[in-house]
Amino acid sequence: MNLNIEERIELLDGKDVWRLKTFEKLKPIMMADGPHGLRKQNEMGDNLGIGGSTKAVCYPTASMLAATFDKNLIQNMAKNLAHDAKSQDVQIILGPGINVKRNPLCGRNFEYFSEDPFLTGVLAKAYVEAIENEGVGTSVKHFFANNQEKNRLFIDAVVDTRALNEIYLKAFKMAVEANPASIMASYNKINGHYGSQHPYINDVLRKKWQYKGIVVSDWGATVDRVKALKRGLDLEMPSSRGYGSKKIKEALEKDPSLEKNIMESSDRILNLIDKYQSKEQVKENLAKHHQNAIEYAKNGLVLLKNEDNILPIKENDKVLFVGGFIEDMRFQGGGSSYINPYKVDQVYEIHKDYFPNSEYAFGYPLYTDAVDELLSFDAIEYAKTHDKVVYFMGLPERYETEGIDRTHINVPQNQLILLEEILKINSNVVVVLITGSVVDVSFKDKVKGLLLSYLGGEGVSHSILSVLKGHSPSGRLPETWIKSLDALPFKIKDNNNAVYYDESIFIGYRYYESFDIEVNYPFGYGLSYADFIYSDFAIESKDNHFEITFKLKNKSSFTAKEVIQVYLERFKSKTYQPKKVLVAFDKVELQAGEENQVLIRVDRNEFKYYDLEQKEFVMEGGNYKLHVSKNVKESIHSFDIEIEGATPIHELPWKMYNPLKFKDVYYKQLPPENIEYKRPFTMESPLFALEYSFVGRMIVKMILKEATKKVDDAVPWIKDNIRKTLLEMPIRCLASFGGDSLNFTMAEGLVDLANLKLISGLKKYKKGQKELNNE
């Protein structure tokens, strides 16, 4: 395609919120949010998603998909998702989200896989491969070290080099091996550089990993358009409506060498447009995919406790189902991944299909944490006359959403109060826990059964009832369930400028195992109705990997799946290392009484650590163990391994690592965690910064009023979250999401006004209004 330089510059900016620009007779490439269902927007100019989206099947969220420990299942689901995309004429799915779960309070944890980068990377690669093989593109996000929602649009993630390479980049490298259509750059800074203009885009993605696809900004994440272009960002989304293109054209006039960057980025975009042009017409298959979603969720339910074999429940047991979730099942999280579901099954409507001798009581409301005396009374009275109580509890939607981090890990108090009252009159209680991430389960010792659902997609009510009835659960925890926030290796603070990743490589179980921290449930934990017997272990060394073989027998009357986990343990390392790391896993299904030979491969590259002097992954020589395990704590069989390799000489042994001395592993000057916001304000200033001046407060008030007009009828918690999110937005992001109310020229005018440049501010603001009105 022969395009002049101006047309190529235009290609670097989106057509609108969701589409790329194209020329000649090529069809615009349509993007839509994922990753656990298709969120195709009805309005091309709706930056905030207020206008809703088309109906689609909502599959289990990443939090539950990771709990399956099953890459084959994820590939199957991804194929369904690709089919859904083609049926709605969508060429690029914005997913998967593969940021590591560093902080259990992150409001977006439901959308990410795991605290472990290896598990995340294997599943992400499977997801990307399956969708790309169907001719649909993916967008792996958010590159990189994007691990909190609080101040996510500008916070500086300060991460040491080893942690970056061993933890926060690892899953992205594995996903890149599947050749995704695009990588999405994050909003936040990483070690002083915004994600959209980080040197790692060129230095790591392009040069080191040889990535050939495009790099796209997260929506509104572009800061300096010219610097971003030079550092490898190809596409700005959503459309800046000519603002970014103008900046590039002005820079090109002063610096002709910029043409090389323009040519390279536009070529990559043209290749993407050509590759993902719609070639296949398929029909929607919502009903079939709904049934598939039920099956996927069955494999992700995690049985945490089963005292006295209270589960499975016998068909004729007199069962009471209790909880607000039985009439309003929470099956997904809030934010950009929020799906308009095809069909949502509710427990109170279908429970008799599984347990004819059952009843229900709502017990507590979801919209408040207050006790409802009438609902509580009904639940308690019913509990007196039933053999078993299945108590649904967890986090309502208002607790967990994109844009807002949680402030604690507690479930609502009204749920705990009612549980205590029910336990007084019926000891046969099974709790079904509904949550996107870790919560406090200090009640676990008082109940006989505990089944974790995470957020399981639109059909999860069927999945839960199936498991309660006898479908053997096979999910395993993809994150450590801590006792309290005091267990974290870092202190959660309300920083407004930078957050130090004090724990370095000691994230999740890497920390809890290394330093003997007691937790509620360890990484990889999960029970089954079946009893599996392991025997005849053997190991063989190959050139690039080890092969572990053993026999596995299902010694029960249940058809069931077993998750096999292999952990590497290091001894007497000369550098700081976690005690154990996951290096291989698999999932095997066996019929009742069946025995099979199992083979697990462990890649030798998983033995390596990132060496700071060589700036490369290096094999440390010495003695290791490979543990075939039930979970990170429970080893079934171990092999002693001796590895030939290098001897590190430049760092202290891991037992001497102290998280209070982060500066000793960061090796650079640490930026301040908090700063004082004052004039002069810029387009990068968050909206809350303007409140420090009288004129700024007037501007903030005006913006909040205008931005929330369309949600005046929303419930209070939604309006409150929108207000909090807006206050944390830099002025440039407000312009990106401004729609027909605010553009970049107007935003520049507001910045001038806040800086008391009243005349220039008013001129720019009025000029921007005319641009919006095409005057």
N, C-alpha and C positions, 0 to 999 in steps of 0.2 A: 504494500500500500504506500503510495507516494504522498506523503504529507509534508507541508512546509513547517518551518520551526514554530510558527504561531499555533498551528493546529496541534502540533506535538505538545506544546505547553498546555493547551486546553485539555488534552487527554489526561493530564496529571491531576485534574480536579474532577470530582464526581459530577454527574449530570443533575442529580438531586440528592435526596437522602439515601436512596437505596440502589441507584443505578449508575453504571459507568457510561461515559460518553462514547459514542462510536461514530464512524464516518461512512460515507457511501451507503450501501444497502445492508450493512451489518446490523444485527439486532442488538439493542442495548443489553449489557450483562446485568442481571438482576441479582442482588444480594438479599439475604434474609437471615434474621437471627436464628440460631440454634441454641444449644447443641442437642437438646433432648426432644426436639420437635420443631416444626417449622412455624416461625412467626412472620408470615408475610404481611407486610403493612398494606392496608387498603388505600392509604393516601401517600403519594410520593413526596409530599412536603411536610409530613408529620414527623418532626424530629424526636418528639417525646413519646410517641406511641399512644397518644391519647385517643386517636381515632379507632383503635382496635385493629385486629388482624383476622385473617381468614381462618376458618375451622381447620384443625389439624389434629392428628393423634399426638398426645403428650406421652412420651416414653419415660421410663425412670430417669431421674436426674443422675448426674455423674457421681454424686455421693453414694447412690445405691448401685450404679453400674460397677463402680470400683469394688464394692463389697462382693460382687460375684466372683472376682478373681478369675474371670473367664474371657479371654480375648476372642474366642470363637463366638460366644454370645454377643459380644460387642460388635463384631463384624456383621453378624446377622441383623442386629438392630440398625446398624449404620446403612446397610443395604435397603432396609425399609425406609429409612430417612431419605436416602438418595431417590428412591421411587417417589416419595411424597414431594420432594423438590421438583422433580421432572413433571409431575402431574400438575403442579402449580406454576410451571414455567419459571422456576428459580434456578440460576446457574451456580451460585456460590452460597454455601451454608457457612455462617459465621460461627465456627466452632471446629474442634473442641476447645474448651477452656482447660488449660493444663497447669495453671499456677499451683505451686506446692502449698499445702495447708500448714502454714507456719503458726498461725494464731487461731485458736479455736473460736474466737469471737468474730472473725471475719464474716460479714454479712452475706458474702457470696460463696461461702464454702460448699454449699449444696451443689454449686455449678462446677466444682473442681473434683478431681479424683481422689487425691491421697496426700498424706504427709511424706510419702516415700517417692523419690523421683524415679526409681526403677519401675515400680508398679505403674506409676503415672505414664512413663514413657512407653512401656510395652502396650498398655491399653490405648494410649493416644495413637501410636503407630498403627495398631489394628483398625481403629476407627477411621483414620485418614485413608489408609489403603483401601478399605471397603468402599468408601464413598467415591474416591477418585477413580477406582476401577469401574464404577458405574457411569462415569462420564460427567460427574458433578464435582465442582471444586469445593475445597475446604479453606478455612481461615483459622490457623492455629493461633491461639491467643492466651495471654497478653504478654508479649515479649518485652520484658522479663522482670523477675523480682517484684511482681505486683501482688502483694499479699495482705492488703487491708483495704477497707472501703473508707475509713476515716481519713479525710483530706487526700484521697487517692488521686485527685487531679493535679496535685503539685508537690506532695510529700517526697522527700529525698530518701530513698532506701539506701542506707549506708551498709554495704556488704563487703566482707573481705574476699580476696581473690579465690581462695580455696572453696569457700562456700558457694560463690557464684558458679564455679565450674563443676563442683561435685553435686550440688543440690539444685540450684535455680536455673541452670542452663541445660542440665542433663536430659530432662524430658523433651525439651525443644530439639535438641540434637537428634534424639531417637525419632521424633515425629518428622523431622526434615528428611530422614532417610526414606520416608514414604512419598516424598515429592508433593507436598500440598500446594494448591494453587496460590495460596498467600499466607503470609505471617502478619499478624496484627500487632502493631507497636502499642505499648501501654501508655497511659496518661502520665504516670509518675516519673520522677527522676530516679536514676540509679547512679550513685556515686557522683552526683552533681550534674549529670546530663539527662535531659528529658528522653523518655523512651523513643519518641518520634524522631529524634536527631542524635541518637546515641552512637558513638563510634563503633560499637559492637555490631551494628547492622552491616557495615562494610567489612570490618576486621574479622568478625566471627562468622556471621551468617554467610556472607558472600565469599570471602577469601578462604577461611578455614574449613567451613562445611560445604562450600561449593553449591550453595542454594541458588537455584535459577528462577524461582518464582518471584512474585511481586511482594513488596512490603507495603502494607496499607496502615494508615493511622487508625487508632480507635476513634470513634466518632467524636470529633471536636478536640482531638489530642495534638493536632499540629500547632507548634509554637512559633518557631521561626521558619517560614516556608522555604527560604533559600538554603539555610543551614541544613534543614532536613533533607532537601534534595541532594546536597553535596554528600551527605552521610548515608544515602541509600534509600530514603523513603520515596517510594514511587507515586503512591496515590493518596490524595487527601480526601477524607470523607468526614461528614457529608460535604456536598458542594459548598465552597466558600462564596459562591455566586460571583466569581471573578476576582475576589480579593487576593487569593493566593497566586493566581495567574498573573495579576498585575505586578505583584512583588517579584516574581521570577523574571518577567519581561524587563522591569527596571534594572534588576541585577545583571541581566544578560548584556544590556547596553554598556554597563561599566566593566563587565568581566566576560569577554567572549569565550573564555575557557569553560564557562558554565554550559555551553552547548553540548559538550561531551556527556555531562550528567543528564541533560534533557533527552538526548538521543538514547542513552542506555535505559533510562526509566521508561520512556515512551515505547521503546522496543519490547520491553518486558510486558507492558500493558497490552500492546498489540498482539503479542504471542498468547496472552491469556484470553483475549477476546476471540481470537481465532480458535483456540483449543476448546473453549467451553460454549461455543455457539450451539444452541439447542438443535439437536438432530433427531431426537426421538420423542414421539408423542405417546404418553402413557396415561391411563385412566386412574383416578383415585381408587384406593382400595382400603377405605377407612375401617370398615367392619373387620376385615381380616387383620389389619395392623393393630386394631384395638385388642383383639385376642392375643396377638403376639406380645403386645405390651404387658399383658397379664402374666404370660409365661416368663418374660424377662425379669419381672419383679419377684416372682417366686424364687428365683435363683439368687436374689440379693438380700433376702430377709435373713437377719442374723439372730440366731437363738443364743442368748447370753446366759440364761438360767433355766433349769428344768428340774427342780427339786421334786422328789417323789414321783418322777415321771408324770407330772400333771398334764403334760402334753405328749402326744396328741389327745385332743378331747374326743371322747366317744360320741358317736352320732346321736345317741339317745340320752346323753347327759342333759340334765336341766341346767341350761347356761343362761347367764345374764350378761348382755353387752352394755357397757356403760361409757359415757363420755360424749362431749360435744363433737368430737371427730367422727362419730358414727353417723351423724346427719350432714356433716360438712367436712368430708375427708380432705386433709391437706396433702396434696400429691406433687406440688411443685413450689418453687420459690418465686419471690417477686423480682421485678426488674426487666431487663431487656430479653430474658429468656422466657418470659411469661407467655404460655401458649393458650390460645382460645380452643379448649379441648373439644374433640368430637363427641365424647360421651363419658360421663363421670358416674361410676357406680358407687352407691352409698351403702354402708353396712346395714343400716336400719331397714333398707329396702330388700336386701338379698340374703340376710342371715339365715332365714328359714330354709333356703335352698340347700344349705350345708348342715344346719342343726335344727331339725323340725321342732324340737322341744326347747326352744329358746325364746327369750323376750329381750326387750331393750329399755333403757332409761337414759336420758340425755345427761343428767347429773350435774353439769356445770356449763355455763356459757363460754364461748370462745372470744367474744368481743370485749370482755372485761376480765380482770383478775379477781373481781369480787365474788363472794359466795352467793348463789341463788338458793335461798332456803327451800323453796318449793321443789326445785329440781333435785336438790340434795336429798330431801325427805323421800321423794319417790324412789330414788336409787337405793337408798338405805333400806327401805321397806322391801323392795324387790329382792335385795341381796340376802335377806333373811330366809327366803323360800327357795333358793336355787343352790344346786350342788357346787357350781363354779361361777366365778365372776371374771369376765374378760374386760379389763379396764384400759380404755384408750386414753393416753395422755401424751403431752409433748408441747411443742412450740406452735402457737397460732401464727398465722401469716404475718401479723403485725410485729412479731419479734425478729423476723429474719427476712431480709430483702437486700438486693443490690443497692449500693449507695450509703448504707448505714451499717456500722458494726454494732454488735451487741455489747452491752456493758457488763454482763454477767452470764453464767451458764445455768441459771436456775429455771425450772419450769414454773408456770404461774402458781401462785399460792393457793388459789381455790381448788386446783386439781389435787394438790398434796393434802389439803384439809379433808376433802371428800374421801381420798384413798385411806387415810387414817381411820375415818369413821366406818368405812366398809370393812376394813381389816378387824375391827372390834367385834364384828358379828359374823364374819365369814373369812376363814383363813385360806381358803382355796382360791387365791387371786392370781391371775396372769395379767401382767401389764404388757400392752402393745404400745411401743414408744414411737411417736411420729415427730421427726426432727430432721433438719438438714445437716446438723453437725452435733458436736459433743454437748451433752447436758449433764447436770449433776444427777447421779442415780444413787444417792445415799439411801434411798428407800429400798434398794435391791435386796437387802437382807430380810426384809419383812414380807416379801412376796415370794410365791413358789415358782413363778415363771416370768421370764422377761424376754420379749421378742422385739427386736429393733427393726423398724421399717424404713428408716431414712425417709426420703420423698420419692415414692415409687411409681409415679405416673398415674394416668387417669384410670387404670384398671386395678390399682393396688388393693382395693377392698376385696376383690375376688382372690387376689394372691394371698392376702393375710388369712382369710377364712380357709383357703385350701391348706395352708401350712398348719393352722390350728387343728384342722381335721385329720391330717396325716401325711401330707406331702412333706417329705423330709427337708428341713431347711439346710442350705449349703453356703450361706453368706459368711464372710469373714470380715473383721474390722479393718478398713483401710487407713485407720488413724487410731492413735492411742486415746482411750477414754480415761482422762485424769480424774482425780478425786476433787481437786479444786484448782483455781487459777494460781495458787501459791506454788503448785508443782512446776509451773513453766520456768524455763531457764532464763527468762527475761521478764522484766516488769513492764506491764502495759501502761503507757503514759498517754497523755493528751497532747502530743507534740504538734506544733504548727509549722515546723520547718523540716525536720529530719528525724528518722527513726533508725537507731542503731540495731543491727542484727547481732546482738551481743553473743548469741549462742553459737555463732559461726556454723560449723558443720554439724553441731549437736542439736539437730532438729527432731522433734517427735521422739520415737522410740530410740533413736540414736543417743539421745540424752538420757532418757529414763532408764535404759539398760546399762549404759556406761557408768552412771553414777548412782545406781541402785535406788531409784525413786519409786516408791510404791504407787501403783495406779489402780483404778477400778477394774479395767479390762485392757490387756496388752494388745498391741498391734497384731493383726492376724488371727485374733481369737474368734471362735464361733463353735457352737455345738451342733450335733446332728441327732436324729432319731436312730441312726444306724451305728453299729459298732464296727470299726475298721481295724483289721489286723495287718501289720507290716511284717515282712520277713525276707530272708535271703538277700541281704544288702550286698552290693558290690559297686566298685568304682573303677573306671579305666581312664587313663590320661590320654588325651588326643592332642594334636598340634595346637588347636585354637580353643579347646574346651575340655571339660571333664564330662564323662558320661556316668551318671548314677543310675543303677537299676535295682529294683526290688519287686517283691510280690505284694500285692494289695488284695485283701479279701474282705468282702462285705459279710460280716457274721451277724446278720439280722434278717428280719422278715420284711424290711423296707427296701425298695429301690431308692438309692441315694447317691449323692455326689460328694466326693472328698476333695478338699483343697490341699495340695502338697506344697509346702514352702521350704525353700533351702536358704539358709543363712550362712554367711561367711563370718568367722570369728578370727580376729588377729591376736597374736601373742608377741609381747616384747617389741612393739613397734618403736622405731627411733623418731617417729613424728607423731603428733597427736592424731588419734584415730578413734572412731566409735567402736564400741565393743563388738557389735554385730551389725551386719547390713544384709538386706534381702538381695539375693543374686539370681534366684530362679523360682518359678512357681508353675503349677499346672492344676487342672481340675479334671477329675476322672469320675465317670458315672459307672456304677456297678449294680446289677440286679441283685435281689436278695440271694445270698449264698454264693455269689459269683466271685471268682478269683482271677486276677489278670497280672501280667508283667507290666511294670511301669518303667519308662525311661525318661530321665530328666537331664537336660544339658545345661552346664554352667559355663558361660563364656569366660575365658581367662581375662578379658578386659575388665571384668567386674572386680578383679583383685587390685586394680590400679588406683592410685590417689593422684591428685594434681600437685605437681612439684613446682614450687614458686621460682626456683632458680632456673630450671629448664623450661618453664612455661609450657609444660606438656604433662600428659598423664604418664605416670611411671610405675613400674612394678617394683614393689619393695620385696627383697628377698627375705626368707625366714619361714617360720612355722605357722600354719593356719589350721583351722578346723572348718569343715563343711558339715552343717547340721541339717539333716532332714527333720522337719519340725511340723508340729500342729500350729504353732504360733511362735512369736519371737522368744517367748519364755520356755516353751515346752518342746524340748528336743526329743525325737524318737530314736535317732541313730546318728552317730557322727563319724567322720573320716578325718584322720590326720593327714595334712598335705604339707609338703615342703616345696617351696618355690624358690627358684634362682632369680635373682634380680639385684637392683641397686640397693645401696645403704644410705638412707637420708642422713645428713649431718648438720642441717641448719635449723632444726626446730626442737622444742622440748617434747618429751613423751606425753601422751594424751592424758595420763593421770594427773599431770601438773597443770592442765588447762584450767583456767579460772575465768568465768564469763565476766567478772568485774574488770578484767584487764583487756577488754576488746581492742583498745588502741594498740596492744602489743601484737595482735594478729592482723590488724588493718594496715599498719605500716605507713599510713598517711595522716595528714592533719584532719581531724574530725570537724565537720561543720557543726554549728550550734544546733541543738535540738529544737530550740524555740527562738524566735526573733520578734522584735517589736515592729509592727506594721505602722508606717507613717508616710507622709508625703516625701518624695513624689511617688504617686501611684502609677502603675503601668498596666498594660493589657494582661500581664501575668498576675496581678494582684487578685487574691480571692475577694469575693464580694464582701465578706465580713470585715475585711481590712478597712473598707470605706467608712464603716460605722464609727471610726475614731475621730471623725470630723463632722461638723454640722451639715455642710453641703453633702458630704458623703452619705449621711443618714437619710437625707431627703431622696438621694438617688436610690439607695437600697430599698426604701419604702416604696418608691415608684416601681422598681423592677419586680419586687415581690408581689405587688398588687396586680401588675400586668401579667406576670408569669403564672399566677395561680387562678386567673379568671375562669379558665376552662375546667377547673376541678373544684369549683365552689360547692358542688353538691356531694363531693367525696366524703367518706367517713373521716373523723378527726385525725386518726393516726396516719392516714395517707397524706392528708394536707400537711401535717407536722413533718413527716419525712421529706416531702417535696421542699418545704421551706428550709429544712436543715441542709439538704443537698444543694439547693440554690445558693445558700450562704457560703458554701465551700467551693463554689465554682469560680475559677478565674474569669475575668471580664471577657477574654477571648472565647471561652467556652459558652458563655451566655450568648455571644454573637452567633456561634455555630448552631446553637439550638434555638435561635431567636425566631425562626420561621418568618411570618409576616409582621412581626412586631419589632425586631431588632436585628440590624446587620452590623458588619464590622466598622463601617464608617461612623454609624451612630455610637457604637461602643467606644471608638476613639474619642468622640465628642464627650461622652460621659467621663472618660478618664481625664480629659482636659478640665472639665467642670470640677471634678473632685480635687484637681490640683490648683483650683481657683483661676484657671485660664478661661475666664468666662466667655469672652468674645469668640475666641477660636473654638471653644467647646460648643457653643450654640451654633456656629457656622457649620461645623462638622455634623452635628446632630441633625440639623435641618437638611443638609446635603444628603445624608443617609436616608432620611425620610423620603426625599424625592426619588432616590435610587429604588427604594422599596416600591414606590408607586409608579415607577417607570416614567417619571415626569422629565 
